[in-house]
Amino acid sequence: MDKTTKFWDRIADSYAKRPVADEGAYLKKLELTREYFRPDMQVMEFGCGTGSTAISHAPFVKHIHGIDVSPRMLAIAQGKATAAEIENISFECTSIDAYTPPDEGLDAILGLSILHLLDNWQAVIARVNSMLKPGGVFVTSTACIGGVMRLLQPVMAVGSFFGKLPSVQFLKEKDLLAAFTDAGFLIEHQWQPKPKQAIFIVAKKPE
């Protein structure tokens, strides 16, 4: 078990109890996402955590598959789905790099509050594109904390090395958008609730 898995397993129970930081923004992101859903869609969410978003979206699609590297997070997610009697949802302990998509491809992929925690975030964006059907969408919400926040990078790196903090990439908005474009995506929607908050993006794979 690597340091990343250990970190998220360790905080899973406390994470599950935390209230949503900005509930209004969260609800709007759910609403915006559902504008792209259809009842026949196959959806995957990577970095699904304790499953709240996947469970919330499940009634609007045919099936949603959540993946995460933390077994404890997924145990909580499965417990919540079972309690809610949601049957069109499944969970798998794996990373986005190791995940095997269905042969026919996916209609939508969600990556929420996760890209800035991945060392290979550009490669992940490109891989998501390859897993989507033509016309499929990639929905993300990503913290772009480059610029002056880079002063904290050495402290965060030390915390990550000792497994006390997750690995964090100090992204800039322009670099994030460029990575989507380089991967072949078209930006369908872009929204930032407030300055310095995560940037919500719906990117589409061309037909």
C-alpha positions in Angstrom: 0.0 0.0 0.0 1.6 3.3 -1.1 1.6 6.6 0.8 -1.2 8.0 -1.2 -3.5 5.1 -0.3 -2.5 5.1 3.3 -3.2 8.9 3.6 -6.7 8.7 2.1 -7.5 5.5 4.1 -6.4 7.3 7.3 -8.6 10.3 6.8 -11.6 8.6 5.2 -13.9 8.5 8.2 -13.3 12.2 9.1 -13.6 13.2 5.5 -17.0 11.5 5.2 -18.3 13.6 8.1 -17.1 17.0 6.7 -19.9 19.3 5.5 -19.6 20.6 1.9 -17.5 23.8 2.0 -19.8 25.7 -0.4 -23.1 23.8 -0.7 -24.5 26.3 -3.2 -21.6 25.9 -5.6 -21.7 22.1 -5.2 -25.4 22.0 -6.0 -24.9 24.2 -9.0 -22.1 21.9 -10.3 -24.5 18.9 -9.9 -27.2 20.7 -11.9 -24.8 21.8 -14.6 -23.4 18.2 -14.9 -26.9 16.8 -15.3 -27.6 19.0 -18.3 -25.2 16.6 -20.2 -26.7 13.4 -18.8 -29.1 11.0 -20.5 -30.9 8.0 -19.1 -28.9 5.6 -21.3 -25.4 6.9 -20.3 -22.5 4.9 -18.9 -20.6 7.1 -16.5 -17.3 6.7 -14.6 -16.0 8.9 -11.8 -12.4 8.6 -10.8 -11.3 9.7 -7.3 -14.9 9.2 -6.3 -14.0 9.2 -2.5 -16.9 8.3 -0.3 -19.3 8.3 -3.2 -21.6 11.3 -2.5 -21.5 12.7 -6.0 -21.8 9.4 -7.8 -24.8 8.5 -5.6 -26.4 11.8 -6.3 -26.0 11.4 -10.1 -27.0 7.7 -10.3 -30.8 8.3 -10.8 -30.0 10.4 -14.0 -27.9 7.8 -15.9 -28.0 4.1 -16.8 -25.0 3.2 -14.7 -22.2 5.0 -12.8 -18.9 3.3 -11.8 -16.8 5.0 -9.2 -13.1 4.2 -8.7 -10.7 5.3 -6.0 -7.3 4.1 -4.6 -8.6 4.1 -1.0 -10.4 0.9 0.1 -11.7 2.6 3.2 -13.2 5.5 1.1 -14.9 2.9 -1.1 -16.2 0.9 1.8 -18.0 4.0 3.0 -19.3 4.7 -0.5 -20.7 1.2 -0.9 -22.4 1.5 2.5 -24.0 4.7 1.5 -25.2 3.3 -1.8 -26.6 0.2 -0.1 -28.4 2.3 2.5 -29.9 4.4 -0.3 -31.0 1.3 -2.2 -29.2 2.5 -5.4 -28.7 -0.4 -7.7 -27.2 1.2 -10.8 -23.9 2.1 -9.1 -20.7 0.1 -8.6 -17.3 0.8 -7.1 -13.8 -0.5 -7.8 -10.5 0.0 -6.0 -8.1 1.1 -8.7 -6.4 4.2 -10.1 -7.3 6.0 -13.3 -4.0 4.7 -14.8 -4.9 1.1 -14.1 -8.6 1.3 -14.9 -9.8 -0.7 -17.9 -12.8 1.0 -19.6 -15.5 -0.9 -21.4 -14.7 -1.7 -25.0 -17.4 0.5 -26.4 -16.2 3.5 -24.4 -17.8 5.8 -21.9 -20.4 8.5 -22.3 -19.2 10.7 -19.5 -16.2 10.7 -17.0 -16.1 12.8 -13.8 -12.9 13.8 -12.2 -13.8 16.2 -9.3 -11.2 17.7 -7.0 -8.7 15.2 -8.2 -6.6 16.5 -11.2 -4.5 18.8 -8.9 -3.6 15.7 -6.8 -2.1 13.8 -9.7 1.5 14.1 -10.7 0.7 13.0 -14.2 -2.5 15.2 -14.6 -1.8 16.1 -18.2 -1.5 12.4 -19.2 -4.7 11.7 -17.3 -6.6 14.3 -19.3 -5.3 12.7 -22.5 -6.2 9.2 -21.3 -9.7 10.3 -20.3 -10.2 11.6 -23.9 -9.2 8.1 -25.2 -11.8 6.4 -23.0 -14.7 8.5 -24.0 -17.0 7.9 -27.0 -17.1 10.6 -29.6 -19.3 13.3 -28.2 -18.6 12.2 -24.6 -17.9 14.7 -21.9 -15.3 15.1 -19.1 -16.5 17.0 -16.1 -13.9 18.3 -13.7 -13.6 20.7 -10.8 -9.9 21.6 -10.2 -8.1 23.8 -7.8 -5.6 26.1 -9.6 -3.4 27.3 -6.8 -0.3 28.4 -8.9 1.2 31.9 -8.6 1.8 33.2 -5.0 0.6 29.9 -3.5 3.8 28.3 -5.0 5.6 29.6 -1.9 3.9 26.7 0.0 5.1 24.1 -2.5 8.3 23.1 -0.5 6.2 22.6 2.7 3.6 20.6 0.8 6.3 18.5 -0.8 7.8 17.6 2.6 4.4 16.7 4.0 3.7 14.5 1.0 7.0 12.7 1.3 6.3 11.7 4.9 2.7 10.8 4.0 1.1 13.5 6.1 -0.3 15.4 3.1 -1.4 14.4 -0.4 0.8 15.3 -3.4 -0.5 18.6 -4.7 0.2 20.2 -8.1 0.3 24.0 -8.2 -1.6 24.4 -11.4 -2.5 27.6 -13.2 -5.8 28.0 -15.1 -4.1 28.7 -18.4 -2.0 25.5 -18.1 -5.1 23.4 -17.2 -7.1 24.8 -20.2 -4.1 24.2 -22.5 -3.9 20.6 -21.4 -7.6 20.0 -22.3 -7.0 21.6 -25.7 -3.8 19.6 -26.3 -5.7 16.4 -25.5 -8.3 17.2 -28.2 -11.1 18.5 -26.0 -13.5 21.4 -26.7 -14.4 23.4 -23.6 -18.2 23.4 -23.4 -18.6 25.1 -20.1 -16.3 26.9 -17.6 -17.3 28.3 -14.3 -15.6 29.5 -11.1 -17.9 30.2 -8.2 -15.6 32.8 -6.6 -12.0 33.9 -7.2 -9.5 31.4 -5.9 -12.1 28.6 -5.8 -11.9 25.5 -8.0 -12.6 25.9 -11.7 -15.5 23.8 -13.0 -15.1 22.6 -16.6 -17.2 20.5 -18.9 -15.0 19.4 -21.8 -16.4 17.6 -24.8 -14.7 15.0 -27.1 -15.6 16.0 -30.7 -18.1 13.9 -32.5 
